[in-house]
Amino acid sequence: MFDLGRYRLDTPGCTDKVFLDSAGSSLPPTAVTDSVIAHLRREAEVGGYVAAAERADDLAAAKASIGTLIGCTPSDVALCDSATRAWNDFFQAVPLQAGDRILISEVEYASNAISALQRARRVGAVVDVVPSDAYGQLDLSALETMLDDRVRMVSLVHVPTNSGLVNPVREAVDMVHRVGGLVLLDACQSVGQIAIDMDELGVDALSATGRKWLRGPRGTGFLALRRGLAESLEPRALDLHGADWTAPTEFTMAPDASRFEFWECDVAGRLGLGAAVDYLLELGVSTVEEQVSERAEYLRDELARIRGVTVRDLGEQRCGIVTFTVDGYDSGDVRTALSRSNITVTASPRGSTLLDMTGRDLVSVVRASPHYFTSYSDLDTAVAEIGVLTR
């Protein structure tokens, strides 16, 4: 049985406000903050090296927990400082040359698109956009017609930053693999709220952050690779953690995904990330997915009843992100107005998902993202305050 009271007690930050921004940076449970603070205090007592050595097993356990969460082996997980770093580390390691093609979707996140365009310009590759279908999802038929033997990599965004839709993955992956391309899944907005299994999805790599639905610390994330893929990739940057200096002019890279890691890192943050994943695993990913989905659908239904409010979410399958606009208001002004009533939402501007927002003639949307610790009373409070704006 889902014990909402327990999870709210474990989340002190939700008791004095209506918090609807887990798609931005969620509220960590006490177990996560305690883990981070305890390690920082230990570093102050014995120094960072000794403190890290004491927790070596726990750092390894964090990778094991991530592997359990997303269905891969711990050796295929690299701990990073953000989803953007994880995405870029993989993307920059994929060999590209003039004439190669990179495919992105219309809901591509700005950081990914900028990186793809920059590298394509540098090497003479081409970035092509796979259009969306009538539901706003990746158009699988269009993808199939665009694929050829020059496609080296396809970036799939599992859940866009500006909409609650969930993109089809497995069907797209199978198509891309038939022409020898690699698939990088941006799971920044899906890990932590949706059950994910890399083997079932078939993706070659997955990037994710700790600070959103996983409820981990900022400055944490991870890259997960298909089994055995790391051996064929050379990261753009290496250090003495990702490789061994074996002779004056020789080095040997780590045999697994740790070649994508650096020796210097935020140990406390990574321990906090491990604590966040363990907290989620104990609760149960399927339970979280159900609770988040129910809250999001409730919020969409209630918002749709308010004259002057338009829910902007697309997709046949939807998740915990709820986006909307209010007639006569800039989305940033809605965010500011709600903050005065202790309601936390955010605004997603056109620049974050330029192609999709431009295609839908949207300047920005208000984004609300209730997590499982959000009460229905919280949602009713938010709906009531949004209704006040329209009057």
KOLRORO-537689 format. One line per field, with one value per residue (C-alpha): residue in three letters; residue number from 0; x negated, y, z negated. Coordinates in steps of 0.05 Angstrom, whole numbers, always signed. Layout:
// residues N
res = c(ALA / ...)
n = c(NUM / ...)
u = c(X / ...)
v = c(Y / ...)
w = c(Z / ...)
***
This chain:
// residues 391
res = c(MET / PHE / ASP / LEU / GLY / ARG / TYR / ARG / LEU / ASP / THR / PRO / GLY / CYS / THR / ASP / LYS / VAL / PHE / LEU / ASP / SER / ALA / GLY / SER / SER / LEU / PRO / PRO / THR / ALA / VAL / THR / ASP / SER / VAL / ILE / ALA / HIS / LEU / ARG / ARG / GLU / ALA / GLU / VAL / GLY / GLY / TYR / VAL / ALA / ALA / ALA / GLU / ARG / ALA / ASP / ASP / LEU / ALA / ALA / ALA / LYS / ALA / SER / ILE / GLY / THR / LEU / ILE / GLY / CYS / THR / PRO / SER / ASP / VAL / ALA / LEU / CYS / ASP / SER / ALA / THR / ARG / ALA / TRP / ASN / ASP / PHE / PHE / GLN / ALA / VAL / PRO / LEU / GLN / ALA / GLY / ASP / ARG / ILE / LEU / ILE / SER / GLU / VAL / GLU / TYR / ALA / SER / ASN / ALA / ILE / SER / ALA / LEU / GLN / ARG / ALA / ARG / ARG / VAL / GLY / ALA / VAL / VAL / ASP / VAL / VAL / PRO / SER / ASP / ALA / TYR / GLY / GLN / LEU / ASP / LEU / SER / ALA / LEU / GLU / THR / MET / LEU / ASP / ASP / ARG / VAL / ARG / MET / VAL / SER / LEU / VAL / HIS / VAL / PRO / THR / ASN / SER / GLY / LEU / VAL / ASN / PRO / VAL / ARG / GLU / ALA / VAL / ASP / MET / VAL / HIS / ARG / VAL / GLY / GLY / LEU / VAL / LEU / LEU / ASP / ALA / CYS / GLN / SER / VAL / GLY / GLN / ILE / ALA / ILE / ASP / MET / ASP / GLU / LEU / GLY / VAL / ASP / ALA / LEU / SER / ALA / THR / GLY / ARG / LYS / TRP / LEU / ARG / GLY / PRO / ARG / GLY / THR / GLY / PHE / LEU / ALA / LEU / ARG / ARG / GLY / LEU / ALA / GLU / SER / LEU / GLU / PRO / ARG / ALA / LEU / ASP / LEU / HIS / GLY / ALA / ASP / TRP / THR / ALA / PRO / THR / GLU / PHE / THR / MET / ALA / PRO / ASP / ALA / SER / ARG / PHE / GLU / PHE / TRP / GLU / CYS / ASP / VAL / ALA / GLY / ARG / LEU / GLY / LEU / GLY / ALA / ALA / VAL / ASP / TYR / LEU / LEU / GLU / LEU / GLY / VAL / SER / THR / VAL / GLU / GLU / GLN / VAL / SER / GLU / ARG / ALA / GLU / TYR / LEU / ARG / ASP / GLU / LEU / ALA / ARG / ILE / ARG / GLY / VAL / THR / VAL / ARG / ASP / LEU / GLY / GLU / GLN / ARG / CYS / GLY / ILE / VAL / THR / PHE / THR / VAL / ASP / GLY / TYR / ASP / SER / GLY / ASP / VAL / ARG / THR / ALA / LEU / SER / ARG / SER / ASN / ILE / THR / VAL / THR / ALA / SER / PRO / ARG / GLY / SER / THR / LEU / LEU / ASP / MET / THR / GLY / ARG / ASP / LEU / VAL / SER / VAL / VAL / ARG / ALA / SER / PRO / HIS / TYR / PHE / THR / SER / TYR / SER / ASP / LEU / ASP / THR / ALA / VAL / ALA / GLU / ILE / GLY / VAL / LEU / THR / ARG)
n = c(0 / 1 / 2 / 3 / 4 / 5 / 6 / 7 / 8 / 9 / 10 / 11 / 12 / 13 / 14 / 15 / 16 / 17 / 18 / 19 / 20 / 21 / 22 / 23 / 24 / 25 / 26 / 27 / 28 / 29 / 30 / 31 / 32 / 33 / 34 / 35 / 36 / 37 / 38 / 39 / 40 / 41 / 42 / 43 / 44 / 45 / 46 / 47 / 48 / 49 / 50 / 51 / 52 / 53 / 54 / 55 / 56 / 57 / 58 / 59 / 60 / 61 / 62 / 63 / 64 / 65 / 66 / 67 / 68 / 69 / 70 / 71 / 72 / 73 / 74 / 75 / 76 / 77 / 78 / 79 / 80 / 81 / 82 / 83 / 84 / 85 / 86 / 87 / 88 / 89 / 90 / 91 / 92 / 93 / 94 / 95 / 96 / 97 / 98 / 99 / 100 / 101 / 102 / 103 / 104 / 105 / 106 / 107 / 108 / 109 / 110 / 111 / 112 / 113 / 114 / 115 / 116 / 117 / 118 / 119 / 120 / 121 / 122 / 123 / 124 / 125 / 126 / 127 / 128 / 129 / 130 / 131 / 132 / 133 / 134 / 135 / 136 / 137 / 138 / 139 / 140 / 141 / 142 / 143 / 144 / 145 / 146 / 147 / 148 / 149 / 150 / 151 / 152 / 153 / 154 / 155 / 156 / 157 / 158 / 159 / 160 / 161 / 162 / 163 / 164 / 165 / 166 / 167 / 168 / 169 / 170 / 171 / 172 / 173 / 174 / 175 / 176 / 177 / 178 / 179 / 180 / 181 / 182 / 183 / 184 / 185 / 186 / 187 / 188 / 189 / 190 / 191 / 192 / 193 / 194 / 195 / 196 / 197 / 198 / 199 / 200 / 201 / 202 / 203 / 204 / 205 / 206 / 207 / 208 / 209 / 210 / 211 / 212 / 213 / 214 / 215 / 216 / 217 / 218 / 219 / 220 / 221 / 222 / 223 / 224 / 225 / 226 / 227 / 228 / 229 / 230 / 231 / 232 / 233 / 234 / 235 / 236 / 237 / 238 / 239 / 240 / 241 / 242 / 243 / 244 / 245 / 246 / 247 / 248 / 249 / 250 / 251 / 252 / 253 / 254 / 255 / 256 / 257 / 258 / 259 / 260 / 261 / 262 / 263 / 264 / 265 / 266 / 267 / 268 / 269 / 270 / 271 / 272 / 273 / 274 / 275 / 276 / 277 / 278 / 279 / 280 / 281 / 282 / 283 / 284 / 285 / 286 / 287 / 288 / 289 / 290 / 291 / 292 / 293 / 294 / 295 / 296 / 297 / 298 / 299 / 300 / 301 / 302 / 303 / 304 / 305 / 306 / 307 / 308 / 309 / 310 / 311 / 312 / 313 / 314 / 315 / 316 / 317 / 318 / 319 / 320 / 321 / 322 / 323 / 324 / 325 / 326 / 327 / 328 / 329 / 330 / 331 / 332 / 333 / 334 / 335 / 336 / 337 / 338 / 339 / 340 / 341 / 342 / 343 / 344 / 345 / 346 / 347 / 348 / 349 / 350 / 351 / 352 / 353 / 354 / 355 / 356 / 357 / 358 / 359 / 360 / 361 / 362 / 363 / 364 / 365 / 366 / 367 / 368 / 369 / 370 / 371 / 372 / 373 / 374 / 375 / 376 / 377 / 378 / 379 / 380 / 381 / 382 / 383 / 384 / 385 / 386 / 387 / 388 / 389 / 390)
u = c(+0 / -26 / -38 / -35 / -43 / -109 / -139 / -116 / -149 / -212 / -208 / -210 / -211 / -140 / -106 / -105 / -93 / -61 / -121 / -109 / -178 / -207 / -221 / -268 / -302 / -262 / -260 / -308 / -285 / -319 / -360 / -394 / -410 / -434 / -481 / -511 / -519 / -548 / -603 / -620 / -628 / -672 / -715 / -723 / -747 / -796 / -805 / -774 / -821 / -811 / -736 / -729 / -770 / -724 / -664 / -694 / -646 / -587 / -608 / -611 / -543 / -514 / -532 / -501 / -437 / -434 / -445 / -387 / -343 / -354 / -372 / -447 / -510 / -548 / -610 / -568 / -552 / -595 / -580 / -579 / -564 / -502 / -459 / -488 / -558 / -537 / -503 / -562 / -615 / -582 / -566 / -637 / -665 / -625 / -671 / -644 / -671 / -649 / -583 / -560 / -490 / -463 / -388 / -352 / -278 / -234 / -231 / -307 / -333 / -374 / -439 / -438 / -421 / -475 / -527 / -505 / -506 / -574 / -607 / -573 / -601 / -670 / -675 / -629 / -573 / -499 / -444 / -375 / -310 / -260 / -191 / -137 / -73 / -2 / -9 / -73 / -115 / -173 / -145 / -168 / -147 / -187 / -247 / -246 / -249 / -306 / -352 / -411 / -482 / -508 / -469 / -519 / -477 / -405 / -388 / -321 / -290 / -249 / -208 / -214 / -228 / -166 / -112 / -86 / -91 / -132 / -166 / -167 / -237 / -242 / -211 / -258 / -319 / -305 / -301 / -366 / -404 / -384 / -428 / -484 / -471 / -476 / -419 / -431 / -371 / -363 / -328 / -338 / -262 / -243 / -291 / -259 / -187 / -182 / -205 / -264 / -301 / -359 / -356 / -282 / -291 / -353 / -388 / -463 / -471 / -429 / -441 / -406 / -410 / -404 / -368 / -301 / -254 / -308 / -308 / -384 / -433 / -449 / -515 / -502 / -483 / -504 / -518 / -498 / -523 / -501 / -541 / -610 / -603 / -653 / -711 / -699 / -696 / -750 / -726 / -746 / -781 / -816 / -852 / -888 / -821 / -796 / -863 / -931 / -996 / -1034 / -1097 / -1125 / -1083 / -1029 / -966 / -912 / -839 / -796 / -759 / -690 / -647 / -693 / -736 / -683 / -695 / -746 / -785 / -764 / -690 / -638 / -641 / -586 / -540 / -551 / -536 / -473 / -455 / -464 / -419 / -366 / -366 / -362 / -303 / -268 / -282 / -255 / -191 / -184 / -190 / -123 / -90 / -123 / -103 / -30 / -27 / -61 / -17 / +47 / +28 / +10 / +74 / +115 / +79 / +90 / +164 / +174 / +135 / +175 / +238 / +213 / +234 / +172 / +125 / +100 / +64 / +7 / -14 / -15 / -28 / +10 / -27 / -37 / -75 / -87 / -101 / -40 / -47 / +4 / +13 / +59 / +92 / +65 / +5 / -68 / -88 / -142 / -90 / -46 / -105 / -119 / -46 / -41 / -106 / -74 / -24 / -80 / -67 / -130 / -125 / -172 / -167 / -196 / -216 / -218 / -294 / -296 / -259 / -263 / -236 / -175 / -156 / -164 / -124 / -67 / -73 / -88 / -134 / -135 / -93 / -82 / -109 / -82 / -111 / -79 / -118 / -90 / -100 / -51 / +17 / +83 / +96 / +33 / +59 / +126 / +91 / +51 / +113 / +151 / +95 / +89 / +164 / +157 / +109 / +161 / +213)
v = c(+0 / +69 / +109 / +182 / +207 / +171 / +199 / +270 / +263 / +241 / +304 / +365 / +413 / +395 / +411 / +487 / +494 / +463 / +437 / +421 / +424 / +354 / +359 / +416 / +399 / +357 / +356 / +303 / +256 / +262 / +199 / +235 / +300 / +261 / +220 / +281 / +321 / +263 / +253 / +327 / +326 / +264 / +300 / +357 / +307 / +263 / +296 / +279 / +222 / +183 / +196 / +172 / +109 / +93 / +95 / +59 / +1 / +48 / +85 / +18 / +1 / +64 / +38 / -29 / +5 / +45 / -20 / -51 / +10 / +12 / -60 / -60 / -84 / -38 / -40 / -7 / +54 / +116 / +167 / +239 / +308 / +319 / +290 / +340 / +317 / +244 / +258 / +297 / +248 / +193 / +236 / +262 / +191 / +167 / +172 / +221 / +245 / +289 / +267 / +227 / +241 / +254 / +250 / +289 / +297 / +359 / +355 / +355 / +391 / +453 / +429 / +365 / +402 / +455 / +401 / +362 / +424 / +446 / +379 / +371 / +439 / +419 / +353 / +366 / +320 / +335 / +343 / +323 / +329 / +272 / +303 / +290 / +253 / +278 / +261 / +301 / +238 / +216 / +198 / +127 / +124 / +187 / +159 / +96 / +136 / +179 / +123 / +103 / +77 / +147 / +153 / +145 / +166 / +181 / +221 / +202 / +244 / +197 / +252 / +324 / +380 / +418 / +364 / +303 / +257 / +193 / +177 / +108 / +79 / +5 / +12 / +69 / +31 / -30 / +14 / +50 / -13 / -42 / +11 / +5 / +69 / +81 / +106 / +152 / +159 / +224 / +197 / +260 / +269 / +195 / +160 / +163 / +169 / +114 / +42 / +33 / -29 / -18 / -89 / -82 / -13 / -37 / +31 / +36 / +90 / +128 / +193 / +216 / +266 / +257 / +321 / +311 / +252 / +211 / +263 / +262 / +320 / +371 / +359 / +285 / +242 / +180 / +149 / +77 / +37 / -26 / -85 / -87 / -21 / +17 / -23 / +7 / +80 / +129 / +187 / +256 / +268 / +218 / +222 / +173 / +144 / +128 / +103 / +78 / +111 / +48 / +75 / +143 / +147 / +95 / +89 / +36 / +55 / +24 / -37 / -13 / +50 / +78 / +104 / +159 / +179 / +226 / +216 / +282 / +283 / +302 / +241 / +266 / +279 / +210 / +178 / +220 / +195 / +124 / +138 / +168 / +107 / +60 / +100 / +93 / +19 / +7 / +45 / +9 / +41 / +14 / +46 / +113 / +110 / +97 / +151 / +204 / +187 / +191 / +259 / +287 / +264 / +292 / +359 / +360 / +345 / +400 / +452 / +436 / +456 / +527 / +576 / +612 / +554 / +509 / +444 / +435 / +363 / +318 / +243 / +178 / +159 / +214 / +220 / +267 / +332 / +377 / +439 / +494 / +566 / +619 / +669 / +739 / +717 / +704 / +636 / +669 / +716 / +656 / +624 / +688 / +697 / +625 / +632 / +687 / +634 / +585 / +544 / +523 / +512 / +534 / +563 / +526 / +577 / +567 / +563 / +499 / +459 / +508 / +464 / +438 / +504 / +542 / +490 / +497 / +573 / +574 / +625 / +588 / +542 / +535 / +468 / +433 / +366 / +332 / +275 / +218 / +260 / +312 / +308 / +318 / +375 / +408 / +399 / +429 / +489 / +500 / +494 / +543 / +595 / +586 / +597 / +662 / +688 / +676 / +717)
w = c(+0 / +19 / -45 / -22 / -94 / -102 / -38 / -55 / -124 / -88 / -45 / -92 / -33 / -12 / -79 / -73 / +2 / +63 / +100 / +173 / +204 / +201 / +276 / +258 / +193 / +145 / +69 / +42 / -13 / -81 / -67 / -9 / -45 / -106 / -63 / -29 / -93 / -132 / -80 / -77 / -153 / -148 / -96 / -146 / -198 / -159 / -90 / -23 / -5 / -69 / -69 / +3 / -11 / -69 / -22 / +38 / +31 / +26 / +89 / +125 / +96 / +127 / +196 / +178 / +157 / +221 / +260 / +222 / +237 / +312 / +328 / +342 / +308 / +260 / +306 / +361 / +317 / +314 / +260 / +286 / +260 / +304 / +358 / +407 / +392 / +399 / +466 / +493 / +469 / +509 / +569 / +574 / +571 / +632 / +693 / +745 / +812 / +869 / +899 / +839 / +814 / +744 / +733 / +679 / +665 / +664 / +588 / +581 / +520 / +536 / +505 / +547 / +611 / +600 / +588 / +650 / +694 / +667 / +681 / +749 / +768 / +744 / +782 / +841 / +818 / +828 / +775 / +800 / +761 / +756 / +756 / +704 / +720 / +709 / +634 / +627 / +620 / +662 / +731 / +741 / +814 / +829 / +790 / +832 / +897 / +872 / +852 / +895 / +886 / +873 / +807 / +751 / +692 / +674 / +612 / +581 / +527 / +484 / +451 / +476 / +426 / +450 / +454 / +419 / +480 / +479 / +545 / +576 / +568 / +584 / +653 / +671 / +644 / +687 / +749 / +734 / +719 / +786 / +820 / +769 / +731 / +656 / +612 / +553 / +508 / +470 / +408 / +367 / +357 / +354 / +306 / +237 / +260 / +313 / +310 / +357 / +380 / +428 / +455 / +471 / +503 / +540 / +538 / +544 / +492 / +441 / +406 / +342 / +286 / +211 / +193 / +227 / +217 / +182 / +126 / +121 / +111 / +164 / +200 / +209 / +268 / +305 / +373 / +385 / +444 / +481 / +456 / +490 / +526 / +483 / +512 / +581 / +559 / +539 / +497 / +522 / +455 / +409 / +343 / +297 / +274 / +344 / +368 / +343 / +366 / +384 / +420 / +437 / +500 / +485 / +445 / +436 / +427 / +374 / +403 / +384 / +378 / +324 / +381 / +385 / +312 / +282 / +218 / +188 / +170 / +119 / +74 / +28 / +87 / +116 / +49 / +47 / +117 / +94 / +34 / +80 / +126 / +67 / +39 / +106 / +111 / +42 / +59 / +126 / +195 / +218 / +157 / +171 / +244 / +225 / +172 / +216 / +276 / +235 / +206 / +274 / +306 / +249 / +257 / +332 / +324 / +272 / +312 / +374 / +337 / +326 / +380 / +407 / +391 / +448 / +432 / +482 / +471 / +532 / +541 / +539 / +475 / +424 / +359 / +301 / +338 / +346 / +390 / +401 / +419 / +389 / +436 / +428 / +386 / +402 / +372 / +331 / +301 / +283 / +248 / +209 / +190 / +164 / +125 / +84 / +60 / +45 / +108 / +145 / +221 / +276 / +346 / +406 / +460 / +535 / +536 / +495 / +549 / +608 / +664 / +627 / +595 / +660 / +698 / +647 / +645 / +571 / +538 / +472 / +429 / +355 / +332 / +270 / +251 / +190 / +159 / +116 / +53 / +79 / +46 / +83 / +36 / +63 / +134 / +116 / +85 / +148 / +193 / +150 / +153 / +229 / +233 / +195 / +249 / +303 / +266)
***
